[in-house]
Amino acid sequence: MKKFKVFVQGTNYLIREVGNSPRKQGFYTTAFVEAANAEQAEAVAVELLRNDPKLRNVSENQACDRPVIEVESIEEVQSFEGCHLPRMGLAWYEEGT
């Protein structure tokens, strides 16, 4: 299996911060996955984030207004040495600002 660094953007997350009403937010993160090729790496990275319990628990979206996860770039790497697996932290931002 090859190793890939996958840069991902998540959008349309309805997040409630303590004491505030929910607001739409997005995030950027880098996932590190093993896959046969770049196409499979994209699918693995998206599935990794869709199944992330932290993301699932923080989102208040309704089924008709789901969050969106899009891969921005994929890069094959030689090693995961020094990488935080399976992904880096989430860099959140408020949408529409």
C-alpha positions in Angstrom: 0.0 0.0 0.0 1.1 3.5 -0.7 1.0 6.4 1.8 -0.8 9.6 1.1 -1.2 13.0 2.7 -4.7 14.3 2.0 -5.6 18.0 2.6 -9.4 18.2 3.4 -11.9 21.0 3.8 -15.2 20.4 5.7 -18.0 22.9 5.3 -21.6 23.4 6.4 -21.1 22.2 10.0 -23.8 23.6 12.3 -21.9 24.1 15.5 -23.2 25.4 18.9 -20.6 27.2 21.0 -21.3 27.4 24.7 -23.9 30.2 25.4 -24.5 30.9 21.7 -26.9 29.8 19.0 -25.5 27.4 16.4 -23.6 28.8 13.5 -22.3 27.3 10.3 -18.6 26.6 10.4 -16.0 24.9 8.3 -12.6 23.3 8.9 -9.3 22.3 7.3 -7.3 19.2 8.3 -4.7 16.9 6.9 -5.4 13.2 6.9 -2.7 10.5 6.5 -3.9 7.3 4.9 -2.7 4.2 3.2 -4.3 3.2 -0.1 -3.5 1.6 -3.5 -3.8 4.9 -5.4 -4.8 8.5 -5.0 -8.5 7.9 -5.8 -8.8 5.3 -3.1 -6.8 7.6 -0.7 -9.5 10.3 -1.3 -12.3 7.9 -0.4 -10.5 6.6 2.7 -9.8 10.1 4.0 -13.4 11.2 3.5 -14.7 8.1 5.2 -12.3 8.7 8.1 -13.7 12.1 8.7 -17.3 11.1 8.2 -16.9 8.5 10.9 -14.9 10.7 13.3 -16.9 10.7 16.6 -15.7 14.2 17.5 -17.1 15.6 14.2 -20.3 13.6 14.5 -21.0 14.7 18.0 -20.3 18.4 17.5 -22.5 18.9 14.5 -26.2 19.8 14.9 -27.1 19.5 11.2 -30.4 18.0 10.1 -30.5 15.2 7.6 -31.6 17.6 4.9 -28.6 19.9 5.5 -25.6 17.7 5.9 -22.0 18.8 6.3 -19.8 18.6 3.2 -16.3 17.1 3.1 -14.1 17.8 0.1 -10.5 16.8 -0.7 -8.4 19.8 -1.7 -5.2 18.0 -2.5 -3.6 14.5 -2.4 0.2 13.9 -2.2 1.9 10.6 -2.1 4.5 10.5 0.7 7.3 8.1 1.5 6.7 7.8 5.2 4.4 8.9 8.0 7.3 9.6 10.2 6.7 12.7 12.3 3.0 12.8 11.3 0.1 12.8 13.8 -2.0 9.8 12.6 -4.6 9.4 11.4 -5.0 13.2 11.0 -3.8 16.5 12.2 -6.1 18.7 14.3 -9.0 20.7 12.9 -8.6 24.3 12.0 -12.1 25.7 12.4 -13.4 28.9 10.8 -16.8 30.6 10.8 -18.5 30.5 7.4 -19.7 33.6 5.8 -17.1 35.9 7.4 
